[in-house]
Amino acid sequence: MKAGGDGSSRSPLARRIAVAVVGGTVTLGGIAMIVLPGPALIVIPLGLSILATEFPWARRYLRKCRTAATRWKEKIVTRAKGRSAGKTAVRSLGAPSVTAPARAYARRRGIRDGSDD
């Protein structure tokens, strides 16, 4: 008698092997994307999630990834709250690119800013 379509004919070993191959391939692809173009920070946890369905060690690594991501997010949010929008713009664009047009405008208008002395 043939096995039904409920998946009961598959052995647990075959499932573990399939999960290992698929999850391992996705994870290795994500690791390669660290140096190659691609969304490594999305693909690596995806591969670990696949592996975590069968392997406890992958669950531990996935938990570490989540903890690290939460810490990074909190650190970024804390830094962003500490800066005003103006300071952030100056730092991201670079002070010379922001101040040079303002100084040129002030010179044309005859306004002294004290830096020309």
C-alpha positions in Angstrom: 0.0 0.0 0.0 1.3 3.4 -0.9 1.9 6.1 1.7 -0.6 8.9 1.7 0.1 12.6 0.9 0.3 13.5 4.6 4.1 13.4 4.7 4.2 10.4 7.1 6.3 8.4 4.7 9.3 10.8 5.2 11.8 9.8 7.8 12.9 12.3 10.4 16.4 11.8 9.1 15.4 12.8 5.6 13.7 16.0 6.9 16.8 16.9 9.0 19.0 16.5 5.9 16.6 18.6 3.8 16.5 21.3 6.4 20.3 21.2 6.8 20.9 21.5 3.0 18.3 24.3 2.5 19.1 26.3 5.7 22.9 25.8 5.2 22.7 27.0 1.6 20.7 30.1 2.6 23.0 30.9 5.6 26.2 30.4 3.5 24.7 32.7 0.8 24.1 35.3 3.5 27.6 35.0 4.7 28.9 35.5 1.2 26.7 38.6 0.9 28.8 40.2 3.7 31.5 40.9 1.1 29.3 40.6 -2.1 26.3 42.9 -2.9 23.2 41.7 -1.2 21.1 41.9 2.0 23.3 39.8 4.3 21.7 41.1 7.5 18.3 39.7 6.3 19.5 36.4 4.6 21.7 35.1 7.5 18.9 35.2 10.1 16.6 33.7 7.5 18.9 30.7 7.0 19.4 30.4 10.8 15.6 30.4 11.1 15.3 27.5 8.7 18.1 25.6 10.5 16.5 26.3 13.9 13.4 24.2 13.0 15.6 21.1 13.5 18.8 22.1 15.2 19.2 23.5 18.8 22.6 25.1 18.0 20.9 27.2 15.3 18.3 28.3 17.8 21.1 29.5 20.1 22.8 31.5 17.2 19.4 32.9 16.1 18.8 34.1 19.7 22.2 35.7 19.8 21.4 37.5 16.5 18.1 38.8 17.9 19.8 40.0 21.1 22.6 41.8 19.1 20.0 43.4 16.7 18.0 44.7 19.7 21.1 46.1 21.3 22.2 47.8 18.0 18.7 49.2 17.5 18.6 50.7 21.1 22.1 52.2 20.6 21.1 53.8 17.3 17.8 55.2 18.8 19.6 56.5 21.8 22.2 58.3 19.7 19.6 59.7 17.4 17.6 61.1 20.3 20.7 62.8 21.7 21.3 64.8 18.5 19.3 67.7 17.1 18.3 67.6 13.5 20.8 70.4 12.7 23.8 68.7 14.2 22.9 65.4 12.5 22.7 67.2 9.1 26.0 68.9 9.6 27.7 65.7 10.6 26.2 63.7 7.8 27.0 66.2 5.1 30.2 67.5 6.5 30.7 70.9 8.0 32.5 72.5 5.0 29.7 71.6 2.6 27.1 73.2 4.9 29.0 76.3 6.0 30.7 77.3 2.7 27.5 78.5 0.9 26.5 80.4 4.0 29.9 82.1 4.2 29.8 83.0 0.5 26.3 84.5 0.9 27.5 86.5 3.9 30.6 87.8 2.1 28.5 89.0 -0.9 26.2 90.8 1.5 29.1 92.4 3.4 28.3 90.5 6.6 31.3 89.6 8.7 31.2 86.3 10.5 34.4 86.7 12.4 36.3 83.9 10.6 37.9 86.2 8.0 40.1 88.0 10.5 
